[in-house]
Amino acid sequence: MSGRRRLIYFDTTQNERGRLDTTYSELGSFLRDHDFDVEPYTEFMILAKKIEEADVIVFGCPNSSKLRPAEIDVLKSFVQKGGGLMLLSLSGGDRGLMNNMSQVSKEYGITFENTAIKDERNNAGLPTMPLITDIEPHVLTEDVTEMLYPSGCSLSTSGKAVVIAKTSDMAEPSSEPIIAAAEHGKGRVLCIGSYEIFRIGGGLKHDGNRTFALNAFRWLAGETRLARPSRVAAAQESAQEGTETVTSAMSEEVEKTLRRLVNAVFDLQKDIAKATEKIDTVEKNIEMLRDQFQDFAEKTQKQLGIIIPSKQFQTAEEKESSEIESDIKSLEKEIRSVRQLRDHVEDRHSSGAMKRDVYDEQVEKLDIRIESLQKRIEEKKKSLEEINGEE
C-alpha cells in the first residue's frame, strides 16, 4: 500500500449547495479521518492540468449554473484516464436546479429526472425524507442495509449503468433508481439524486449514509475492500469465536486516534509548505527593501556627508545561515516526535493490541515521513556548510 493519500476535489465553480466549508464540513472531516486529502476546487474553469492530480472530483448539486462543453470534455477525459466522478442533485433534477449534470452523466447511461421523491410510509418523520431499503448488493453498499435520502430526485438508467438503490413500491415515484454507478475506461462514475445524503445535520447523521459515503469514495478512488469483512461476516465470526469484548472496542478507538495522529503529520506538512511560500515572498520583499536602504544610505552619505548606519540588517549570508540553523532545529524536533509516535505504534502491535494491517499502514506512513525529514536535514546541513565555507 502506498503512503500517498487519495485527493478529493469538491468543486466550487458551479455555485454548489454541497460545500466543504458549510454543508459538507462534517463529510470533509470524516474523509480526512479515513486517509483522504480533501480540498475545494476553486479555479473558475475546469482545466485538465488543474485536476490531473485529483483522484476524485465531486459536484455537490450545482445551482443555476451550467458546465461549458469544453469543461464536460475535460471531465469525460478525466474519467477515461482513471478518475472518479461523483455527481449529486436534488429534487427537481437538472430542470429544477437549472444545471446540466445530465449532460455529463448521460455519457455513462444515467440522467437526473425532474421528480421529487416522497414516501408516506417509510420515512424519518417527513415524506420527503424517505428511508431507502431497496439496496442492491455491490461493493458500494457493503454493510449498508438502510439509507436516509432527503429531498432527492429519481434517476433514469440505460446501457452499462448499474442501479445501486431504488425507492420502495409505496414511494412516489415507486421503484425508481436514486443511486446509480458506471465504470468507463479506467474510471468510475457515481450519480446520486440527493446531495443532502451527505449533508451535515441531514443524511450524514444516519449510520448507513456514513458507511455508504466511505464505500463510495473508496470505490471512486479505485481502492478495494477485499481485506475488510462485512458486518454480517464479522458478526458471525464474533459469535463463533466469542471474541467480541469491550477491550477490542477500546482497541479500535485507539487505532482510530493513532490514524488521526498520523494523518495530522501529513496535514501539518502541507500547512508548513503553504506557510513557507508566504514567508519566502515576505523575505524577498525585505531583501529588496534592505538593498534599497543601503543604496540610499551610501548616496546620502556621499552627497551630504551625513553618516547613516547602513547595516540595519544581517548580510544575506548571515541571514541565510541563521535561518538554516533554525530550520535544522525544527526538523530535528519534528523527527523526534514522529519517531516517538512510531515507537508507540510498534509497542501496541508487539503487545497484540493492534491489527497487522493497521500496523503496516501506519508504520509505512511514518517511515516515509521520517525519511523525508532526514533528507531535508541533510540538505540543510550541506547548504550550511557551503555558506560557512564561502565565508
C-alpha positions in Angstrom: 0.0 0.0 0.0 1.3 3.4 -1.0 1.8 6.1 1.7 0.1 8.6 -0.6 -3.4 9.7 0.4 -6.1 9.9 -2.2 -7.0 13.5 -3.2 -10.7 14.5 -3.5 -11.7 17.9 -5.1 -15.0 19.3 -4.2 -15.9 21.8 -7.0 -17.0 25.3 -6.0 -17.2 26.8 -9.5 -20.8 25.9 -10.2 -22.4 27.5 -7.1 -22.8 24.1 -5.4 -25.1 23.6 -2.4 -22.7 21.0 -1.1 -19.7 22.9 0.1 -16.7 21.8 2.3 -16.8 25.0 4.4 -20.5 24.6 5.3 -22.9 21.8 4.3 -20.2 19.3 3.7 -17.8 20.3 6.5 -18.6 17.1 8.5 -18.1 15.0 5.4 -14.7 16.6 4.8 -13.6 15.8 8.4 -15.0 12.2 8.1 -13.0 11.6 4.9 -9.8 13.1 6.3 -10.1 10.7 9.3 -10.1 7.9 6.8 -6.9 8.8 4.9 -8.2 11.1 2.2 -7.0 14.6 1.3 -10.0 16.8 0.8 -9.8 20.2 -0.9 -12.1 22.7 -2.6 -11.6 23.2 -6.4 -11.7 27.0 -6.9 -10.4 27.5 -10.4 -13.2 29.1 -12.4 -12.6 26.9 -15.5 -12.3 23.1 -15.2 -9.0 22.5 -16.8 -7.2 19.2 -17.4 -3.9 20.4 -16.0 -5.7 21.7 -12.8 -7.4 18.4 -12.0 -4.8 15.9 -13.1 -3.5 15.3 -9.6 -7.0 14.6 -8.2 -8.3 11.0 -7.7 -12.0 12.0 -7.3 -14.0 15.1 -8.2 -17.3 15.9 -6.6 -20.1 18.2 -7.9 -22.3 18.7 -4.9 -25.6 19.9 -6.5 -24.8 22.9 -8.8 -27.4 25.6 -8.5 -28.3 27.8 -11.5 -25.0 27.1 -13.2 -24.0 25.0 -16.2 -20.8 23.5 -17.2 -19.3 24.6 -20.6 -18.9 21.9 -23.4 -15.1 22.2 -23.0 -15.4 21.5 -19.3 -17.6 18.5 -19.9 -15.0 17.1 -22.3 -12.3 17.6 -19.7 -14.4 15.6 -17.1 -15.0 12.8 -19.6 -11.3 12.6 -20.3 -10.6 12.6 -16.5 -12.9 9.6 -16.1 -11.5 7.8 -19.1 -8.0 8.0 -17.7 -8.9 6.6 -14.3 -10.5 9.4 -12.3 -13.6 9.1 -10.1 -16.5 11.4 -10.6 -19.4 12.0 -8.2 -22.5 14.0 -9.3 -25.2 14.9 -6.8 -28.5 16.6 -7.4 -31.7 17.4 -5.5 -35.5 17.2 -6.0 -36.3 18.7 -9.4 -33.1 17.4 -11.1 -31.5 19.4 -13.8 -34.6 21.3 -14.7 -35.5 22.3 -11.2 -31.9 23.4 -10.3 -31.2 24.9 -13.8 -27.9 22.9 -14.1 -26.7 20.4 -16.7 -25.4 17.5 -14.7 -27.2 15.1 -17.1 -25.1 16.4 -20.0 -22.2 14.8 -18.1 -23.9 11.7 -16.7 -25.7 10.6 -19.9 -22.3 9.6 -21.3 -22.5 6.8 -18.7 -26.2 5.9 -19.1 -27.5 7.9 -16.3 -29.8 11.1 -16.2 -31.3 13.1 -13.4 -35.1 13.3 -13.6 -37.4 16.2 -12.8 -39.0 14.5 -9.8 -39.3 14.8 -6.1 -39.2 11.6 -4.1 -41.8 11.1 -1.4 -42.7 8.1 0.8 -45.7 8.5 3.1 -45.0 5.2 4.9 -41.2 4.6 5.1 -39.6 7.9 6.2 -37.7 9.6 9.0 -40.6 11.9 10.0 -41.4 13.6 6.7 -42.5 12.1 3.3 -39.6 14.0 1.7 -37.1 12.1 4.0 -37.6 8.5 2.8 -35.7 5.6 4.3 -34.3 3.5 1.5 -34.1 -0.2 2.0 -34.2 -1.5 -1.6 -30.4 -1.6 -1.9 -28.5 -3.8 -4.4 -25.5 -6.0 -3.4 -22.4 -4.1 -4.5 -19.1 -3.0 -3.1 -20.7 0.4 -2.7 -23.3 -1.0 -0.4 -21.3 -3.3 1.8 -22.5 -3.1 5.4 -25.4 -0.8 4.3 -29.0 -2.0 4.9 -30.7 1.4 5.1 -30.1 4.9 4.0 -31.8 8.3 4.6 -32.5 10.0 1.3 -33.7 13.6 1.9 -35.3 15.8 -0.7 -34.0 13.9 -3.7 -34.9 13.2 -7.3 -35.0 9.9 -9.2 -32.7 8.7 -12.0 -33.0 7.0 -15.3 -30.5 4.4 -16.3 -29.5 2.6 -19.5 -26.6 0.7 -21.0 -23.9 -0.3 -18.6 -25.2 1.8 -15.7 -25.8 -0.2 -12.5 -28.7 0.7 -10.2 -27.4 0.8 -6.6 -30.6 1.8 -4.8 -34.3 2.3 -5.6 -37.4 3.8 -4.0 -39.9 1.5 -2.4 -43.0 0.3 -4.2 -45.0 2.6 -1.9 -43.0 5.7 -2.8 -43.7 8.4 -5.4 -42.4 7.7 -7.9 -42.2 4.0 -7.0 -39.4 1.5 -7.6 -37.2 4.1 -9.3 -33.4 4.4 -9.2 -32.0 7.0 -6.9 -28.3 6.0 -6.9 -26.5 4.6 -10.0 -22.9 3.8 -10.9 -20.9 3.1 -14.0 -17.4 2.2 -15.0 -15.9 3.8 -18.1 -12.4 3.4 -19.4 -10.2 3.2 -16.4 -12.5 5.4 -14.3 -15.8 5.3 -12.3 -18.8 7.5 -12.0 -21.4 7.7 -9.2 -24.7 9.6 -9.5 -26.9 10.4 -6.5 -30.2 12.2 -6.7 -29.8 14.0 -3.3 -26.8 16.0 -2.3 -28.3 16.0 1.2 -27.5 12.3 1.6 -24.1 13.6 2.9 -25.2 16.9 4.4 -24.2 18.0 7.9 -27.2 17.6 10.2 -29.0 15.8 7.4 -28.3 12.4 5.8 -24.8 12.2 7.2 -26.2 11.7 10.7 -27.5 8.3 9.6 -25.1 5.4 10.1 -26.0 3.8 6.8 -25.2 7.0 5.0 -21.8 7.3 6.6 -20.9 3.8 5.7 -22.1 4.3 2.2 -20.0 7.6 2.0 -16.8 5.7 2.9 -17.6 2.9 0.5 -18.4 5.4 -2.3 -15.2 7.4 -2.1 -13.0 4.4 -1.8 -14.7 2.9 -4.8 -14.4 6.1 -6.8 -10.7 6.4 -5.9 -10.1 2.9 -7.2 -9.5 1.3 -3.8 -10.7 -2.2 -2.9 -12.0 -3.5 0.3 -11.5 -7.2 -0.1 -9.5 -7.4 3.1 -12.3 -5.8 5.1 -15.0 -8.2 6.2 -18.7 -7.1 6.1 -20.6 -6.5 9.3 -22.5 -9.8 8.8 -19.4 -11.8 8.4 -17.7 -10.1 11.3 -20.8 -10.7 13.5 -20.8 -14.4 12.5 -17.1 -14.8 13.3 -17.6 -13.0 16.6 -20.5 -15.3 17.6 -18.4 -18.4 16.7 -15.2 -17.4 18.5 -16.7 -15.3 21.3 -14.1 -12.6 21.0 -16.2 -9.5 20.8 -15.2 -7.7 24.0 -15.1 -4.2 25.4 -11.3 -4.4 25.2 -11.4 -4.9 21.4 -13.8 -1.9 21.1 -11.3 0.2 23.0 -8.5 -1.0 20.8 -10.4 0.1 17.7 -10.9 3.5 19.2 -7.2 3.8 20.0 -6.4 2.7 16.4 -8.7 5.5 15.1 -6.9 8.0 17.3 -3.5 6.9 16.1 -4.7 7.1 12.5 -5.8 10.7 13.1 -2.3 11.5 14.6 -0.5 10.0 11.6 -2.8 11.9 9.2 -2.2 15.1 11.2 1.5 14.7 10.5 0.8 14.8 6.8 -1.7 17.7 7.1 0.9 19.6 9.1 3.5 19.1 6.3 1.1 20.6 3.8 0.4 23.6 6.0 4.1 24.2 6.6 4.7 24.1 2.8 1.9 26.7 2.2 3.3 28.9 5.1 6.8 28.6 3.7 5.7 30.0 0.3 4.2 33.1 2.0 7.3 33.6 4.2 9.5 33.4 1.1 7.5 36.2 -0.5 7.9 38.4 2.6 11.6 37.7 2.8 12.1 38.7 -0.9 10.4 42.0 -0.2 12.5 42.6 2.9 15.7 41.8 0.9 14.6 44.3 -1.7 14.0 47.0 0.9 17.3 46.3 2.6 19.2 46.8 -0.7 17.3 50.0 -1.4 18.0 51.3 2.1 21.7 50.6 1.8 21.9 52.3 -1.6 20.1 55.3 -0.2 22.5 55.4 2.8 25.5 55.4 0.6 24.2 58.1 -1.7 23.1 60.3 1.1 26.5 59.9 2.9 28.3 60.9 -0.3 26.1 63.9 -1.2 25.5 65.4 2.3 28.3 64.0 4.4 25.7 62.6 6.8 26.7 59.2 8.3 23.7 56.8 8.2 24.4 53.3 9.6 23.6 51.2 6.6 23.9 47.8 8.3 20.4 47.7 9.8 20.0 44.1 8.7 22.1 41.0 8.7 24.0 40.3 5.5 22.3 37.9 3.1 24.8 35.2 4.1 24.3 35.7 7.8 20.6 35.8 7.5 20.5 32.6 5.4 22.9 30.8 7.8 20.7 31.7 10.8 17.6 30.6 9.0 19.1 27.3 8.0 20.2 26.6 11.6 16.7 27.3 12.8 15.2 25.1 10.2 17.5 22.2 11.2 16.5 22.5 14.8 12.8 22.5 13.9 13.2 19.5 11.6 15.2 17.6 14.3 12.4 18.3 16.8 9.8 17.1 14.4 11.6 13.9 13.5 11.9 13.1 17.3 8.1 13.5 17.6 7.4 11.2 14.6 9.8 8.6 15.9 8.1 8.6 19.3 4.7 8.1 17.6 6.3 5.2 15.6 7.6 3.6 18.8 4.1 3.8 20.3 2.6 2.1 17.2 5.4 -0.6 17.5 4.6 -1.2 21.1 0.9 -1.6 20.5 1.5 -4.1 17.7 4.0 -6.0 19.8 1.5 -6.3 22.7 -1.2 -7.6 20.3 -3.4 -4.5 20.7 -3.1 -3.5 17.1 -4.0 -5.5 14.0 -1.3 -6.3 11.5 -2.9 -4.4 8.5 -3.4 -1.3 10.6 0.2 -1.5 11.9 1.7 -1.9 8.4 -0.3 1.0 7.2 0.7 3.4 10.0 4.4 2.4 10.1 4.7 2.8 6.3 3.4 6.3 6.5 5.6 7.3 9.4 8.7 5.8 7.8 8.0 7.8 4.7 7.8 10.9 6.8 11.0 10.1 8.8 12.9 9.5 5.5 11.6 12.8 4.1 12.7 14.7 7.2 16.1 13.1 7.2 16.7 14.1 3.6 15.7 17.7 4.3 18.0 17.8 7.3 21.0 16.6 5.2 20.2 19.1 2.5 20.1 21.9 5.1 23.4 20.8 6.6 25.0 20.7 3.2 23.7 24.2 2.4 25.0 25.5 5.8 28.5 24.0 5.1 28.6 25.7 1.7 27.7 29.1 3.2 30.3 28.8 6.0 32.9 27.7 3.5 32.3 30.7 1.4 32.7 33.0 4.4 
